[in-house]
């Protein structure tokens, strides 16, 4: 059986991530713009997904919970064998720029 294309797998990951709901706002982390990007790396078993997550509040107590939910949902996407979340700060946060 042929492996699914990178574009299809990425679309599946985005659909899965849209199911991750911020407990404080009850909105999807995707719709809130907190997922900056998804990158896929081909590995023997399929794809490894890296999710770049930028929370509105870097001190948010739900970051670990959201990270866990994003990994869980991404790994449910067909073609993804593992996932990780990289948390970044919004540009300009904490600076005078």
C-alpha positions in Angstrom: 0.0 0.0 0.0 1.3 3.4 -0.9 1.9 6.0 1.8 -0.3 9.0 1.8 1.1 12.3 0.4 2.6 14.9 2.7 -0.1 17.4 1.8 -2.9 14.9 2.7 -1.2 14.1 6.0 -0.7 17.7 6.8 -4.3 18.5 6.1 -5.4 15.6 8.4 -3.1 17.0 11.2 -4.7 20.4 10.9 -8.2 18.9 11.0 -7.2 17.0 14.1 -5.7 20.1 15.8 -8.9 22.0 15.2 -10.5 19.6 17.7 -8.2 20.9 20.5 -10.2 23.3 22.5 -8.6 25.9 24.9 -10.3 25.3 28.2 -10.3 29.0 29.1 -11.9 30.3 25.9 -13.7 27.2 24.6 -12.3 27.9 21.2 -10.1 25.8 18.9 -6.4 26.5 19.2 -6.4 26.6 15.4 -9.2 29.1 15.1 -7.5 31.3 17.7 -4.3 31.3 15.6 -2.2 29.7 18.2 -0.9 27.0 15.9 1.6 28.7 13.7 2.7 25.8 11.5 2.9 22.1 11.1 6.0 20.5 9.6 6.3 16.8 8.6 9.4 14.7 8.4 9.4 11.4 6.5 10.4 8.5 8.7 10.2 4.7 8.1 6.9 4.3 9.8 5.2 7.3 8.2 5.6 11.0 9.2 6.8 12.7 12.3 4.8 15.9 12.9 6.2 19.0 14.6 3.6 21.5 15.7 4.7 25.1 16.3 2.4 26.4 19.1 2.3 30.0 20.2 0.0 30.6 23.1 -1.6 34.0 23.6 -0.2 34.0 27.2 3.2 32.4 27.7 2.3 31.9 31.4 -0.9 30.1 30.6 -1.4 27.2 33.1 -3.1 25.1 30.4 0.0 25.0 28.1 1.0 21.5 29.2 -2.6 20.2 28.8 -2.9 21.8 25.4 0.4 20.3 24.3 -0.7 16.8 25.4 -4.0 17.2 23.5 -2.3 18.4 20.4 0.2 15.5 20.4 -2.7 13.0 21.0 -4.8 14.5 18.1 -1.9 14.7 15.7 -0.9 11.1 16.3 -4.4 10.0 15.5 -4.0 11.5 12.0 -3.5 8.7 9.4 0.1 8.7 8.3 1.5 10.2 11.5 3.5 7.9 13.7 4.7 10.5 16.2 4.2 14.2 17.0 5.8 16.8 19.2 4.9 20.4 20.0 7.4 23.3 20.1 6.1 26.2 22.2 7.2 29.6 21.0 6.5 33.2 22.1 4.6 35.7 20.0 6.9 38.1 18.2 7.2 41.3 20.1 6.0 39.8 23.4 8.2 41.2 26.2 10.0 43.6 24.0 9.8 47.3 23.4 9.7 46.9 19.7 
